[in-house]
Amino acid sequence: MSAEGALLFARYAYPPNELGYCGPADATALLRRDATADIERRARQFEGAWCYLQFLAETAGLADPLDVRVVEAYWIGNELLDRADPAALVERMTDRFRGQPGGTWRDAGRRALAHHSFQVFEVYPWAPMLRSTGHPTALSVLDQCRIRTGVVVAADRDFATVRSRPLCWDGAGLTDGAFQEETVRCSAGGLTLLDGLSAGDRVALHWDWVCDVITDEQARRIEFLEGRRRTGLGLSSCEPGRGAHGAAG
């Protein structure tokens, strides 16, 4: 088991686990850097994410679903996504997510991708709900549940002010709103997996949590994959750049 991959998984999985949406009880255990074996055990209890990690590892010929390359592919995106057959993923999901209500994943066809944006926009029911009702709760959940990017304006050990763009619904499609500042957390109960934040750092955000400091290229991957997901679903009037699954063209 890759300790680096386990910690990367924990950085992104902690916020929904803390909120009670997925994974086992006691989310703070994910923030203990010296307990990667326990993080691996807990990761297996994230029913959705673990399915994708296993699938990506098998497709890439890797023995460890927590290999750092696999974990990065799911949360951020990289070349491993190109190796995964969409039809095989839907077949795997048909067994694993049989009771999952709503969503468009069963009919995704070539859109199927072992990436968090697929889980958010096509497995969960919020995107179809937003399209049919325009309900603000659906918009809020999509905005917060996706991995989004931002730039740190100021930070201390516990909180950061980050400049980011929220999702907006214009009645017909999703758009990226104007840049705004939001306050997000970077530690809980004195525990953190970050080595400190500085103004100007580009970061990945999940719910109200700073997951990690990322590169410009990683930010582009996150934004590209989400943009293509929204366009594929007819939820965006903007066509993202063409390119491989792991990067914008």
N, C-alpha and C positions, 0 to 999 in steps of 0.2 A: 504494500500500500504506500502510495506517495504522500508523505507528510505535507509537502508543498501543495499538492492537489487538494488534500483534505482541508487545509487552511483556506485555500482559495474558494472552495465550496462553501465553507462556513461564512466567509465574508459576505457572500450574496444570499445565502439561505437564512441567515439569522433573523432579519426583520419579519418575513412572513411566519416564521416559526414562533417568534415572540408574540405575534398577533393571534396565534392559534389557528392559522389557516392550513398549515401543513407541518409534518414532522412530529416528533415525540415531545413530551412535556420537558420543562426545564431548558428553555432556549439558551440560557446563559452558559450552559456547558459547551456551546459552539464557540464561545469566546475564549476558551482556555487553550492557549498556544501549546502548552506542554501535554495536552491530552488528545493527540491526533488519532490514537486508536479508538477512543470513545467517539470522536467526531465521525470516523468511518462507520462505526456501528449505528450512529444516529442517522447518517446520510442514507443508509439502506431503508430507513423508515419514511423517507420523503417519497411517497408513492409515485408522484409525477416525475420529478427530476431524476430519480434513480432509474426509471424506465429509459429515459433518454440517454443517460450516462452509460448504462449497460449496452444499449444499442450502438452508440457511437464507438465504444471500446471494441465491441465485437466486429464492427465494420472495418475499423482501422487495424485489426489484428493485435490489439493491446489487451493484456491480461487484467489490467487494473482500471475499473471504471472511474477511479479517482486520480488517474494519471493527469497531470496538470494540463496537458494538451486537450484531453477530453473535457475537463471541467471548463476550460476557457472556451472551447467550441460551443458548449451549451449556453453559457451566460453571456458571452461576448461575441463569439464567432471566429472561426479560423478555417484552414483548409480541410480539416477533417469532415466538415459538413458536406463537401463536394463528393466524398466517397460513399455517402449514405444514400441508398435507394429509397425514394419517397414511398413507393408501393410497399416495400418491406416494412417501412416505419408504420404506415397505416395498418398493415396486417398485425404488427406487434401491438399497436395501440387498441385494436379491436378487441383483443383479449384482455389487455390491462385496464382499459378505461371503459369497459362495457357498460357500466352504470352511470357514466358521466352525462348529466343532462345538458341539453343545449349544445351550442358550438357548431362549427362547420367542418371539423376535422375529418369526419367520415367521408366527405365528398371533396377533400382537399386535392386529391390527385397529385400532380407534380408540385403543388405548393407545399406539401408536407415536408417539414424540416425539423430536425432534432435540435431546435433552438428555443430559448425561453420566449421569444416573441410569438412563436407558433402556439405555445401553451396559452399565453395570455390572450391572443386575439382569435384563436380558432378552437381551442379546447374548452375554455371557460365560456359561459353564456353571455358575457357582458357586451361583446361587439354586436351580436344580433339584437340584443335588447336595446342598445343605443340606436341602432339603425331603425328599429321599429317604433321606439317610443321617445327617443331623445332624452331619456331619463338622466338627470345629473349624477345620480349615484353610479350609473354604468360608466359615465365619462370619468368620474373621479377614480374608480377602481382601475380602469384601464391605464390612466395616467400614473397612478402610484405603483401598480403591480408590475408594469413594464420596467426594464432596466433603462434608465434615462441618463443623459450626460449633463454635466455642469462644470462650472469653473469656480474655484474657491475665491471668495472676496476677503474673508477673515475667518480665523479659527482659533479655538483653544482646545484643551484636551477633550472636552465633552460635547461641544457644539461647533458647527460651522455655518457661516453665511455663504450660500452658493447662488450663483447666477445661472438660471436655467430657463428652458422654454416649456411651458405646460401644453398639454393637448387641449385643443379647443374644438367644439362641434358647431358647425355653421348651419345645421339643419339638413345638410346633404352629405357632408364629409368631414373628416378629421383634418385639422390644420395644426401647425406649430404656432403657438401664441407668441406674443412679444416676450422678450427677455424680462425676467423678474427675479428678485432676490427672495430666497426662502431659507428658513433656518432648519437645519437637519442635524441629526445626532451622529457622533462618531465614537461614542463609548456608552456603556451601560453598566451601572454598578461598579464603576472604576475599571471595567474590563474593555479592552479594545484589541483589534487585530491590525490596527494601523500604526505606523511608526511616526506619526505626526503629520500635520497638514500645514501647507504654506499658501499664502495668497498667490493665485495664478495656477495652482495645481488643477489639472483636468481630472475629474472624478466621475465614477459610476455611482448612481443612486438607485436605491430600491426602497419603496415606501419613504419613510422619513430618515433614512440611514445612508451614510457614506460607506459604500462597499469597499472601494479601493481607489488608489491613484492610478490612472490609466494613461496610455500614450495617445497622441493625436490619431494614430492609425487605428487603435482599438476603438476610440470614440467614433471614427468614421464607420467602422464595421457595425457597431451597435445601431447607429442612425440609419445606415443603408439597409440593414436587414429589416428593421421596423418599417422603414418607408416602403420597401418592396412588399412587405406583408400587407400593409394598409392598401396599397395600390391593387394587389392581387384580389383583395376582398371588395374592391370598389368603394373603399372608405376614404380615399384620398384623390384629390384632383391633380396632384403633382406626381409625375413619373420619376422614380429614383433613377440614379445613374446605373448603367448596365455594368455587369461584372460578375465575378465568381461569388459564391455564397459567402466567402470569408472577407470580401473587400469590395468596395465600390469601384466601378470601372471609370 
